[in-house]
Amino acid sequence: MKTLFPLGRLLATPGALTAMSEANANPLLFLMRHSAGDLGELDTHDMKANAEALRLGSRILSAYVLSTGS
């Protein structure tokens, strides 16, 4: 899979980690999607902020819906 940008410091909230555990989801899948530019379910504001972040080399946000609906 081709990456759109290099991964730097990776962060996940405790709630996201718990939700992935409860959904039996593999975090690596989401990291792969994130680095390839599939950033999941974002609103227009976050998509615009990510476009600017790509230009500046700053924080890029992603959000995914799990099989549990979380």
C-alpha positions, -999 to 999 in steps of 0.1 A, spaced: 0 0 0 14 34 -10 16 60 18 6 96 13 28 108 41 53 94 66 40 84 100 55 103 129 43 102 164 12 80 167 -16 88 192 -49 72 201 -72 82 228 -79 57 256 -115 56 244 -104 47 209 -82 19 222 -110 5 243 -134 7 214 -110 -12 191 -105 -38 217 -142 -43 222 -147 -45 185 -118 -69 181 -104 -45 155 -68 -45 144 -52 -10 149 -27 -18 121 -55 -17 96 -64 18 107 -28 29 106 -25 16 71 -57 34 60 -45 66 77 -11 67 61 -26 60 27 -49 90 30 -81 72 38 -89 93 69 -124 79 75 -154 98 87 -144 135 90 -165 166 88 -156 194 63 -137 214 89 -114 185 98 -109 176 61 -98 212 54 -75 212 85 -60 179 72 -53 194 38 -35 223 54 -16 199 77 -4 180 47 10 212 33 26 222 66 37 188 78 16 190 109 -10 168 127 -34 148 105 -66 135 121 -85 104 111 -117 88 125 -131 54 117 -164 37 124 -160 2 140 -181 -29 134 -198 -21 168 -209 13 155 -184 31 177 
